[in-house]
Amino acid sequence: MNRFKVSKFRHMEARPSRREAWISDIRAGTTPTCGNHIKSSCRWIAFNSDRPGVLGIISQEGHGESKRHVAYLGCHSDLVTDLDFSPFDDFLLASGSADRTVKLWRLPGARDSLPSVPGVVLGPEELPVEVVQFHPTSDGVLVSTAGRAVKVWDVAKQQPLTELEAHKDLVQSAVWSRDGALVGTACKDKQLRIFDPRARAKASQSTQAHENNRDTRLAWTGIQEHLVSTGFNQMREREVKLWDTRLFSSALASVTLDTSPGSLIPLLDPDSGLLILAGKGENQLYCYEVTPQQPALSPVTQCILENVLRGAALVPRRALAVMSCEVLQVLQLSDTAIIPVSHHVPRKTVEFHEDLFPDTAGSVPASDAHTWWAGDNRQEGFSSPPSSLISPSTPSSLGPSLSSTSGIGTSPSQRSLQSLLGPSSKFRHAQGTILHRDSHITNLKGLNLTTPGESDGFCANRLRVAVPLLSSGGQVAVLELQKPGRLPDTALPTLQNGTAVMDLAWDPFDPHRLAVAGEDARIRLWRVPPGGLKNVLTTPETVLTGHTEKIYSLRFHPLAVDILASSSYDLTIRIWDLQAGAEQLRLQGHQDQIFSLAWSPDGQQLATVCKDGHVRVYEPRSSPIPLQEGQGPEGGRGARIVWVCDGRCLLVSGFDSRSERQLQLYLADALADGPSAVLGLDVAPSTLLPSYDPDTGLVLLTGKGDTRVFLYEVLPEPPFFLECNSFTSSDPHKGFVLLPKTECDIQEVEFARCLRLRQTSLEPIAFRLPRVRKEFFQDDVFPDTAVSWEPVLSAKAWLGGANGQPQLLSLQPPGMTPVSQAPREAPARRAPSSAQYLEEKSDQQKKEELLCAMVAKLGNREDPLPQDSFEGVDEDEWAKYLAQIIVMGVQVVGRAFARALRQEFAASQAAADARGRAGQQSAAASNLSGLSLQEAQQILNISKLNPEQVQKNYEHLFKVNDKSVGGSFYLQSKVVRAKERLDEELRIQAQEDREKGQMPKT
């Protein structure tokens, strides 16, 4: 048996991409850290920018485009030291910083804006964080180092699972083994340690790694027991060592490189065993094949880079172009660009080569943090690499998820498939647009942006907006929507409440009456003059007293006039008769803070969600205790509740135990059965504020400080939630409210209009549905709407037990015909393309048709000739003259055609002879030098033959491969032979050009 097996990568070529594929116009950071400065998932690229604490974020979806948008994510208050993408979620990014924290960020889709706040914050530590790395098989597990400390985190609980034994000096590297059972660390005390974090906090093994303590890095191979370290020896030479944890006293193999000062970044692909060594501050990449069985570190190829390297990262194996035999892709971070460097193995056939691409680690985790910590060692699923460029991955437990009571989970990729094969919303293509600046109210100053989470922050009706101000005395500014523009720099007339504002709401049946809840447990009713607020008002119309603690929120009755419900820190809900100015009903049964309350559409029931983890439904006129009670959101950070689906269901927005924002849908008459569906959205600190449109069944969801508004159509039966296009803004909003339906532009198919409160302005946003036949009234989008501005019942009637239904109003504008009654358009008949038409015919038919077309252009042969109308000439005489003309014409045309044919043949023969001689000379030169033209071009990194470029690259490569600077005479000789081969080819081409110049012209 042959002991020395030939490597399948021996002919591998490293190809730096052309400038068109570079990601240019970036500003990379150069501060030295233990991290790689750049990381990549299948969807995103993240890198250190030149601004401390800021990461550059680039989508992978524009792969190959000459210009890609670079967004910047402000992560930390100090330098970002390391970063890592989750192996199970391409959108989950972890960052460590000198500000001593680790933060997790949920990156959005390619067209959405970046988050403003992290989803999870771990720490702070005592010293700056140096290393962060996700677990390779378990979801929600992370290792981090800070100074001499190494911690393994449960990200969902935001708590460390264990802290490893303190090292004697700064920890420079910490990596997981491929099965996630072990952690290897390299320390500045020159020791290499192996830990089993689930067994004990002490190191199970240790040995001296490198004799010099400068920047040691680690990487595990595909075989569990072997890992690679890079560092410096006592002579300050860079070296690479291969270790076996079963024989840990000495290295299995070692390679010494040179005395360059740049730290080596080891990028190891465990599937292929290929190791890329990238030196910071240098302009070359080394590639070695790691073979623990022999054992050996065998050089494969070397790539000269055009720019100095600041960082490097491997693109995930699932994103490689496997049909082109791309076995590796390195992203080189330079000062001003990110340069992809592809490594290909040349193969003759274009097919999937199983020997190059064994099954790789999948994107589905084998376990979660709890099961892994309990001792589960299952491995993640393995799959063949995809042939496409980008492969979607399944989100982690921190990402979006959809589950029903049957326990079936649905990932975003499955939701996308469901939207194709199953039901989809007719609003899925909805578009949110900020209206023209002429409709904005600008120059807002002194806004109170710290209102309680139970409040929307401001309120609006069809005439005006009420906004709390930060100044003392609980002032509220009232702005007229009919008077947009820039507000004066002087102080605005306000309502003086005398205490901090907790919540506020407009009376739906009286657009001039505003209810304001104060921190002093009182509710003040203000009346705004019809023309707007001209002067400061200090005396309210009515003051309601009764609560003993400050008030959370206010809700007017949807049908009965002068009925108001309020919730308070005294754990009661009180229902007031505003006409009498007194409390009429009191609801009890809550054990903790009441997060939210909502009237049912018919006004007969009241629903609440509480911090004690329960959802309750009351019939206020029947009993002060709950009619129904069920389990609510697990998280206690805040929640909202709203009635949906014509009052048949309750929608609750809140948090789960992992602080993920989620939606829960309940059947209103079966709360005890739990939610019918649960939809996980993202990780963010603010509570989602739901705005429900009963006409369309759409719910708009966003939080204070968010930049994105989610849109979902809510259904009472599976699939329960139909996702629609979301709206994103460039900056976070401080509040978001839905205006009455009558404010929509029906002719533009505008189904919702909202107001967005920013730091200094108020912007209207129109949500529209793109439709082709907009000249018709879209009655499928606009059913009859409730007349919500006119009461159905008086307060006395409702308190006496009466019920009612709101009146309905058609939104159809005068003169518009409903689209359901519009005449059907005859479908335009599309002619088949010319290519399709010709493909159906034989070659002979194509020739005949082309010939007929040419003849037709010359004229119709059935048309009478001019001489047919002449008189005075006999027909026989005409025939004789015509025959003579035809014979003479044929002779002239024949001689000209023969002469042209001979000239063309002579020219073609001369060109063929010249090409033949040139081809024979080129082949002879290849045989003589032992190098083909293509090989010579690859050695000198030449794409097009140019004498100046050949000389320039030759001088550079000859110099860097000189033995005096650590080069190789073998590589130097290759460079010389390649130069000789290209010089000979240039001579052959020059001779061919001279012969072409001497050819006869046709």
N, C-alpha and C positions, 0 to 999 in steps of 0.2 A: 504494500500500500504506500502511495506517495505521501511522505510526511509533510511536505510543504505544499499546501493547497494554494493555487493561484487565486488572487482576490478578484472578485467580480467587479470591483471598483477601480481596477488598475488603469482603465482608460477614462476615468471620470474627468470632466472638464468643468472648470469654474468660469462662469460667464457673467461678468458685471453687466448690468442692463445698460441700454442706450440712454442718453440724456432725456429722451422723450418720456421714459418710464420713471424718471426720478421724481421724488416728491420734494419740490424746491421751495424756496422762499420761507425757510424756517430759521429759527434762531435757537440752536441747541446750547444747553448748559455745559460748562467745562469743569465745574467744581468736582474734585475727586471724591468718590464715595465707594462703598462696598458693592453697590448695585451696578447693573449693566447699563443704566440710563435709558433703555428702550425695551419694550415688551410688545408682543403681538398676540392677538387671538385671530380666529378665522374672520372676524367682523371688524376689529378695531386695531389701531396701532397707537400706543401711548409712549411719549418720550419726555425727558427733562428739557424744559425750555430754559432760556437764559434769565428768566425771572424766578427768583427763589420762591418755592412753594407752588409753582404753576406748571401744570403738565400740558403738553400739546397733544391733541386728540385728532386722529385722522381715520376716516372710514375706509375699510378695505373694498367697499363696493365700487369705487372708481378706479379699480386696478387697471393699469395700462393707460389711463388718461394723462395727458401732459400737464394738467393743472387740477390739483385736488385741494379742497377747502381744508384749512387747518383751524380747528377751534381750540380754545384755551380754557382749561379747567383749573380754577383757583382752589387747590386742595388744602394747603397748609399755610401756617403763618411763618414757616421757615423752610429751609431746603428740603426737597423730596430726596430721600436717600435710597429708596428701593421701591419697586412696584411689581405687581404680578397679576395676571388674569386667571380666573377660575378655569380649571380644565373641563368643567361641566356647564359653564355658562359664559358665552363669548362677550356678554355685556356687563359682567361683574368684575370690577377692578379694585384691587387693594393697593394702598399706598402707605409707606412708612416715611417718617420725617424726623428732622432734627428738633421739631417742636414736641417730641416724645410721645406722639400718638400714632395709631394705625387707624386708617379710615377706609371704609368700603363704599364704593360708588356704583350706582346703577346707571350705566350709560344707556341713552335712548336709541331709537331707530336712527338711520342715517340722516334723515331730513329734520329731526327734532333737535331742540336746543339741549345743551348739557345741563345736568342738575346743579342747583345752587347750594344744596346742603348734602352732606353724606348720609347714606342710609344707616350706617353703623359706625360708632367710634369706640375703639379699644384703647384703654389707657386712662390717664397719662402714665408713662414710665418714669423712672428716676433719671434716666439718661437718654440721649437721642436714640431713636430706633435705627438700626443699621440694615436688617434683613427682614423681608416678609416673603413667605412662600405658602401657597395653598397645598393641602393634602392631595396626593395623586389619585386616591381611590374613594375617599369619604367626603361627602358634601358638608360644608360648614365647619371645617377644621383648618386651622392656620397656625404656622409656626412663625415666631418673631424673635429677634434678638435686640437687646438694648444694653450696651456696655458689656458686662460679664454675665448678664442674665439671658436665659433662653426660655420662652414660654410657649406652650401649646394651648391654643384658644378654641373654645366653643363659640363660634361667631354668633349663632342664633341667641344664645343666652348672654353674650357679651361678657363672658367670664373665662378665666384660664382653667383648662382641665388639669394642668400640672405646670410646675416651674422646675426645670432641670437644675441639677447641682451647679452652683456658681463656678464659673471658670476663673482661672487665675489672672486673666488679662482680657483685653477686648476680643470679643467673638467676631471673626472676620467673615465667616461663611457658615450657613446651616442649611442642609438639604435633606429631603425625604428620600428614603429608598423607594424603588419603583412600586413595591407592594404596600408602602406606607407603614410598615411595621417598625422601621428604625429611622433614627435621625443621626446624621453625621455632622460634626462641627469641626471647624478649624479655628484655632485661637492664636493670638499674637504671642503666646508662650511656646509656640512651635509644635504644640501637641495636636494630634488628630484623634478625636474621640467618637465613639459609637454609643448611642443611647437607645434603649428600648423604653420609650416614655410610659407605656402602660404597665411595665413590670416594676420599675423603680426609677427614682430621679437621678441616681448615680450612673456614671458611665460604665458600661459593661466591658469596654476595651478602650485602650489608648496607646498611642505610639508617637514617636517624633516624626513629623511629616517632612519638613524641609529645614535645613540648617539656618536659614535666614528667616527672620520674622516678618518680612515684607509681604503683605497682601497675598495670603494663601486662599485659593478658591477650591471648591469641591464640586463633583458631579458624579451621580451614580450611573452605572452602565445598565444595560438591559438584563444582566444577570444579577440576581439579588445580592450575592456575596461580594461583588466587585465594585470599586469606585475609583475615580481618577482625581488627583490633586495637582494643582499648578502652583508654583511658587519660585523661590530663589534659593540657590545653594550658598555655601560659605564664600565662594568667589564671586557672588552677585550675578551668577549666570542663571538665566531662566530655565526651569526644568519642569518636566511632566512625569508623574509617577502613577503606576497602576498598582492598586492594593487589593488584597484578598482578606476579607474580615476573618476568615478561618485561620490564616497564617499572617497575623497582623504585626509581627515583629519587624519585618522588612518588606520592601516593595517587590512586586513580581517583576516589574520592568520599569525602566527609567530612560528618559530622553532629555539630553541637554541641548538647548537651542543656542542662545547667544547672550551677550551682556547688555542688551537693550534695557533701559529703565522702565519701559511701559509694562504695567501689570497685565497678565494674560487672563482673558475671559474664556473659560471653557464652556463651549456649547456642544453638548453631547446628545446625539439622537439615539435613544436606547434600542430602537428597532433595527437600525442598520449598523450600529456600532461605530458610526463616523463621528469623529471629534474635531470640531472647529476651534482653533486657537486664535483669538483676536486680541491683538495688543493695543491697549489704549495709547493714543498719540502716535501710532504707526500707520503705514500705508500698505499692509499686506495681511493676508489670511493664510494660515497653515491648516491643512486637513490631514488627519491621521485616522487610520482604522484601528480600533481597539479590539484585539482578539485575546480574551482572557484564557482561552483553551491552550494557546501555544506556550506561554503568554507573550504578547508583543504589542508595541505601539509602532505601527508601520506607516511611513509617510505615503500619502496618496497623491496630493497635488498642492500647489501653492498659487495664490492669486494676488497679483499686484493691483492695488487700489489707486484710484486717481486722487482721492482726497484723504486727509488725515482722519483716522478712526477715533470717534469719541465714545462710542458704545456699539453693541451688536446684540442681535436677538435672532432666534430661529423662528420661522413661520411654522405654525402647527402642521403636522404631517397630513392632517385631513384637508388642508388647503393647497396642497401641491398639485401641479399639473402632471399627474402620473402617466397619462398617455404620451407625454413627451419625455418620459423617463427622467423627470426632475426628482431627484432623491433628497435634495436639501435646498432650502432657500434661506439665505442670511440677509437680514436687514442691517446695513451699515449706517450708523448715525454719524454724520459729519457736522461741521459747523453750520452749514447752510442747506443741507439736503439729506434726505433718506434715500439710500441707493440699494435696490434689491440686487443680490448676487446669487444667481441660480447655479446649482451644481447638477449637471446632467451626465448620465451614462449613455454613450452612443450605442444605439441598437438599430439594426437594419429594418426591422418591421415596426409599424405603428400599431401596437397592441399592448394589452396589459401584461406586464412581466411579473409573475408571482415571485420570482427569485429576488427581485429588487424591492418588492413591496409586500412583506409579510403582514399578517393582520396586526393592526395597531390598536392602541387603547381607545375605547369608545368614549362617548360624551355623556354616558349615563352613570352616575355614581353607584358604587357597590353597596354603600351603607351611608348612614348619617352619623353625626358626631356621637350620639348616644350609643348606638350599636357598635361603632368602632371602639369606643372607649371601654365597652363591656367585653371586648376581646374578639370581635368579629374580624376575620382576615380575608373575607371574600374579595375577589378582584373584580374590577369593572369589566363590562363586556368588551370583547375585541371585535373589530370590524375591518373590512377591507377599505383602503383609502378610496375616496370618491374620485371620479375622473374629472369632475368640474373643479373650478377654481375655488369656490367658496361652498362650504358645507355647513348648514345650520346645526347648531347644537341645542340640546335640551336644557332649559334653564334649571338652575339649582333650586333648592328649597327656599332660597331667598328671593327668587324671581317670581314672575307671574305664574299662577296656577289656577285651574278651574276644576272644581270637584262638586259632585252632587251627593246626595245621601247614600247612594249606592257605593260610594267609595272610589269611583272611577275618576282619575285625574286626567286633565287635558293640558298639554303644553301649548305654547304659542304656535309651534309648527303644526300641531294637530288642529289647533283652532283655525289656522289658515286653510288646512285641508278640509275642515268641516265647512268653512265658508264657501268652498268651491263645490263640494258634493252635497252638503246639507242646506238647511235654510239660511238665508242671508237677509240682512235688513235693506230695505229700499233707501235707507238714509246712509248707507255705508260710504257713499261718495260725498257726504256733506262737507262743505267748505266754510270755515270760519274766516271772516275778513274784518280787519279794523277799518272802520269807516273814515272818510276824509277828515283831515285835521280841522276843517271848518266846523265840524260837529263836536269837537273836543272842548272840554272845560280845562283850562291850563292855569298855571301859576298858583296851584294850591299850596298853601303854606301851613306848617304847624299841625299836620294831621296826627291824630292819636292812633298809632299803629300797634298799641299794646292792649287792645280790647280783649276780653276773655275769649277762650277758645269756643265757648258756647254761643258766641255772637258772630254774626256775619261781618261785623266791622263797620258796616254802613247799610242804609236801606234806601229804596227808591220806589216811586210810583210813576205814573205816566206823565206827571207834571214836574216833579222836583226830586232832589236827592238830599238826604240828611247825613252829614258826616261829622263824627266826634272830633274835637280838636284837643291838642295836647295841653293847652293852657289850663290853669287852675280854674276851679269852679264848675267843671263839667260842661263846658261850652259845646254847643252843636251848631255847625254852620248849615244853612239851608240854601241850596243852589237850584236855580231854575233851569230845567233842561231845554226850555224854549229860548234861552239866552246863552248860547255857547260862546266861547272865546276866552280871551285872557282876562283873568280876574285882576282887579286893581291891587297895587302893592300895599295899600292901606288896609287896616283891619276890617274884616267883614262883620256885618250885624249878625248876632248869634242869639241862641236860646241859652239863658243862664240857669243851669240846673242846681248849682250850689254844691254838687257832689259828683264823684267820678261816675261816668256813664258805663253801665254794664251791658245794656242791650237797648235797641230802639226799633220801632215798627210803625209804618203808616197804616192808618185805618183804611181797609179796602173799599169802604162805602163812603168815606169822606176824605177826599184827597188833601184836605187842609188840616187834618188832625193827626198829630204825631204823639205816640206813646213812648216815653223814655223811662227805663228802669235804672235806679240809682244804687250806689253802694250803701246808701243809708236805709235800704229795704223799702223805699217808697217808689211809687209809679206816678209820674207826672204826665198829664195830658196837656199838650200845647196846641194852640190854634194859630196857623200861619195865615196871614192876610192873603186874599185872592191874588193880588199882584206880586206876591213874594215878600220876603222879609226886608223891611226898610230900616228898622231900628232894632236895637237890642231889646229883647223881651226878658223880663226877670220874674214875671208872675205867671205861673201856669193856669190853665183853665180849670183843672181839677187835680187834686192830689189824692192818691189811693194809699191808705195805710192798712197794715194787717200782718204782713210778713215780719218775722223777728230777726231774720238774717238777710244779707245782701241777695239780690235777685239774679238768677242765671239768664232767663230768656222770657220773651213775650210772644204770644201767638193770638191773633184775632180769629174769631169764628168765621168760617168760610161762607155761611149763609145767613146767620142772624146778626142784626145790627146791635152795637153796643155790648157785645160779649167778648171778653178778653181773658185769656188764660196766662198765668205766670208761674214760673218755678223758682224755688229759692233754696239757699243753703240750709234753711230750716227743714228740708226734706219733704216739703209739702207742695202741692199744686193748688192754686186758688183761682177760682173762676169769678170774674167780676161783672157786675151790671153797671156799665158806665153811665147809664141814664140816672140811676139811683146813686152812683158813686160809692157802692158798697160791695163787699164780698158776699156771694150767694152760695157757692159750693166749695168744699175743700176735699182734696184727694190725698190719701195716705198710702203707706205700704212700702216706701223706698227705704233701703238700708244705708244708702250712701249718696254721693253727689248725683244729681239728675243731669245727665249730659244734654238731653234734647227731648222735646215733646212735639207732637203733630196732631192736628185735627184730621179726622177722616173726611173724605170729600162730601159726604152727606151730613157732616157735623154731629153725628150721633155718638161717636166714640173718640177717645183720645189715647194716643200711644206714646209711650216713653221708653227711653233706653237709659240705663243707670250704670254707675261705676261699680255697683255690686255684681255686675255681670249678667243682668236680667233685662229682658224686654217685657213690657207690660201693656195691656190694653184695658182701658176703663170705659164704663158707661156712666159718665158723671152724674146724670140725672137719676140713675137707679141705685148706685152704691158708691161709697167713698173708697172701697177696696178694689183691687184689680179683678176684672172679669176673667182674664187669662194671663198666664205668665210662662215665659220660656227662657232658655239659655241664650244669652247674648254674646257679644264679642269677648274673647279671652283677655285682650289687652286692656289696661286701665288708663290709657293715655288720652282718651276722648272718643266720642262717637256721635253720630247724627242718625235721625230716623225720619222717614217720609213714606206716605201712603202711595202705592202705585197700582197699576192695572185695575182702574176703576174701583179702588178700595178693596180689592180682593187680596192684595198682598202688601207686605211691609218690607221696605228696603232699608237696611242698616249699614252705614259705613263706619268702620272702626279699625282696630288693629288686632292681630293675632298675638300669640305668645312670643313670636320672634320679631315683633314690632313691624311686621309687614302690613301695609294698608290693604284692606280687603272689603268686599261687599258681601252681605248675607241677605238672602231673599227668603221671607217667611210667608206662609199662608196665614192670613189674618185670623182665621177661625181655628188654627191648629198650631199655636205657638209652642205648646208642650212637645210637639214632634220634632222641634229643632228646625234649622233652616233647610229649605228645599234645595238650595244651591249656594255655593261659596265661590267667589271670584277673587283671587289674589291679584293685586295690581303692581305695587312696587314698595320700596322701602324709603320712607320719607317721614320727617317728624310731625308735619302738620296734619290735622284731621281733614278728611275729604268733606267738602260742603256740597251736598246734592241739591240740584235744582231740577225738579221734575216737570215736564210738559205733558199734561194728561191727553192733549189732542194727538200727539205723535207717539206717545209712549217712550219718549227719549228722556234719559237722565244725563245731565251735565255735571261732571265731578271735577273739582279742583280744590286746592288748599291754599291757605294764606302763605305767600312766599313761593308758590309754585309758578312754573312757566308753561305748564301743560294743562289743558282741559280735556278730560276723557269724555267720550260720547258712547253710550250704550243704549240699545233698544231693549227694554225689559219686557219679558213675556211670562205669563203665569204657568207655562208648561215648558218642558225641555225644548231647546237648549237653554232657556231662561235668559241668557245674555247674548245679544248680537252686537258685536263690536263695529263701530263706525269710525270714520276718520277723526282723529283728535286735532285740536287746535293748539298751536304752540306760539309763544311770544318770545321776543328777544330778551326781555327782562322780567323779573318776578312781579306778580300783582299782589296787592295788599287786600283785595276783596273782589268778589265776583257775584253779581246778582242777575236774576232773570226778570225782564220787563214784561208787562202784560202783552197778550197776543195782538192786541189792536195796534201796537207800535211797529209791527212787522210790515215790510213792503211785499205785499202778496204778489204783485205782478212780477217781482224778481225772484219768486219762489223762496222767500225768506221765511223760514218756519220758526225762528227764534231770534230775539234780540236781547243782548245782555249789556251790562255796564261793567267795565273793568277799572278798578281803582288802582292807580299807580302812586308812586311817591309824591308826585307833584301835579298829576293830571287825572282826568276822568275820561275814558274812551268808550264809545259805543262799539260793540262787535256784532256783526250780522252773520247768522248761520244760514246758508243758502244751499239749495239742492240744484245741481246742474241738470237742466231739462232742455230738450231740443225744441219743443213746441211751446215756448213761453207765452205765445200770444193767447193761449187758452188758460182758463182757470184750472189749477191742478187740484181737483176735488179729492183725489186720493191722498193728498198731503194735508189738505185743509178741510177737515170735517167741521160741522157746526160746533162752535166754541161756546163755553158757558159765559153768561153775562156776569162776570165776577165783581163788577163795580156797582151792582144793584142788589140790595138785600132781598131775601125771600121771606124772612120771618123777623118779627120784633123780638127784643130781648124777653119781654114778658111771655110771648107765645112759646118761645123755645124753652124757657124755664118751666113753663106749664106742661111740657111734653109734646108740643107740636113738632112735626117734621115737614120738610119740603124738598123740592128739587129745583135747581137753578134753571132759569130760562136759557135757551140756546139761540145763538145768532150766527147767521151765515156770513162768512168772510168773503164771499164772491163779489168782486168789484163790479160796478154797473158796466154793462156793455161787453163783458167777457163771457164766453161760452165755456161750460165745463169741458175738460178734456175727455171725459167719458162720453160726451155727446158730439165730439168733434168728428168730422168726416175722416174716414181712413185715407191715408195717402197711398196712392198706387206705388208700389216699390219700383224704384228706378232699375231698368234692365241694364245690367252691366255687361259690356262686351268682354269676351275673353281676351286676355293679354296676347300680344303677338307671339311671345315665346311659347305660350301654351298652344296657340293655334298651329304653329310650325312643328311642335313636337309630335303632333298627331299625324303628320304626313311623312311620306317617304322622301328620300333625297331627290329622286327623279321628279316627284310632284313639286317639290320646293323649287327646283330649277325651272320647270315649266311655268310656274306662277310668277317667278321673278322675271322671266323672259317676256311673258305677256304684259306684265306691268311696265316694263321698259318700252315695249312697242306701243302700249296705250298712251304713254307720255308723248310719243312722237306724233300721235294723231290717230283717229279712228279710221280704219281701212275702209269702212263702209261709206264714209263721207264722200260726196262727189268732188272730183278734182277740178281745178279752175278751168282747164282746157275743155271740160265737158260743156261749158256754157259758151265757148267761142263759136263763131260762125265763119263760113267761107273756106274751111279746110276739110278735105275729104278724110274719112275715117281711115282708109287704107294708108294714105300719106302720113297721117298721125302715127299709125302703128309702125311704119318704116322708120320714122325719125325716133320714135320711142325706143325701138329695138337698138338703134345705133348708140343712143345715149346710154342704155343699160350696159351694152358690151364695153364701151369706153370706160364707164364708171367702174365696172368690175375689174378691168385690167389695171386701172390706176390704183384702186384700193388694194388689189392683190399684190402689186409690186411693193407698195408702201408697207403693207403688213408683213411681207416676207423679209424686207430689209430691217424692219424693227425687230422681228423675231430673231434674225441672225445677230443683231447687235446685243440684244438682251441675253441670248445664249452665251455669247463670248464673254460678257461681263460676269455672268453667273459662274462660268467655268473658271475665270481668273480668280474670283473671290473664293471659290471652293478650293482651288489650288493653294491660295495663300493661307486659308484656314487650316488646311491639311498640313502644310509645312509647319505652321505655328503650333498646332496640336502635337505633331511629332516631336518638335523641338522641346515643348514643355514636358512631355512624357519622358523624353531622354534626360532632361535636367533633373526630374524627380528621381529617376533610377540612379543617376550619377551621385546625387547628394544624399540619397537615402531618406529624403523627406518629401512628402507631397506638398503641393502648394497650400492646401487647407491647413496642414499641420504647421507649416512655417508661419502662416498668418496667425494661428492661435498662439504660438510661442511668443511672437512679438506683439500680440494683442492688436493686430491690424485688421480692420474690416474691409477697407478699400485701399488698393495699391497706390501709394503716394510716396515718391522718393524722400521728401522731407520728413514725413511721419515715420517711415521705416528707419531713417537714420537717427531720429530723435529717440524712438523707443529702443533701438539697438544700444545706443550709448547709455541710456538709463539702466536697462536690464544688465548690461555687461558690467556696469559699475557696482550695482547693488549685489551682484552675485560673485564679486571678487572675494577670494579666499581671505584676504587681509581684513575684511569687515564681516567675517563669519559666513561667507557664501560658499558655493560649491563649484569646483572646477568642472564637474559633469554638467551642471546647469549652464555654466559659462560657455562650454563647448556647444551645447544645444543652441544657445543664442547666436553664436558665430555661424553655425551651419544654416540656421534659419535665415540670417541676414544674407548669406551667399545665395541661398535658393531664391529669395525674393529679388535680389539684384539681377539674377539670371532671367527671372520672369519679366522684370521691367525691360531688360534688353530685348527679349523676344517680342514683347508688345510694341516697343519702339520700331523694330524692324517691320512688324506687320503693318503699322501705321504708315511707314514710308512706302511700302508696296501698294497699299490702298490708294495713296496719293498719285501713284503712277498708272492706275487703271484707266482704260478709256471711258469717257463719259458717255452715257446713253442719251 
